[in-house]
Amino acid sequence: MHRPAIRAPNTEQVALLIATAEDPEFGLFLRLAAVTGARRGELCALPSLTPLPR
């Protein structure tokens, strides 16, 4: 099975993505992902910064 090559964004693309995030918490999430290099599953397992409605 052929998988397409994964291309990581360059520094300028990551900075633009973080800068244009409309939600500050999403911007923080993106920054955390970029700085730590955490995997998708690790990032999704983090507790939410916003309490969920009951």
HELIX and SHEET records of a PDB file:
HELIX    1   1 THR A   11  ALA A   19  1                                   9    
HELIX    2   2 PRO A   24  THR A   36  1                                  13    
HELIX    3   3 ARG A   40  CYS A   44  1                                   5    
END                                                                             
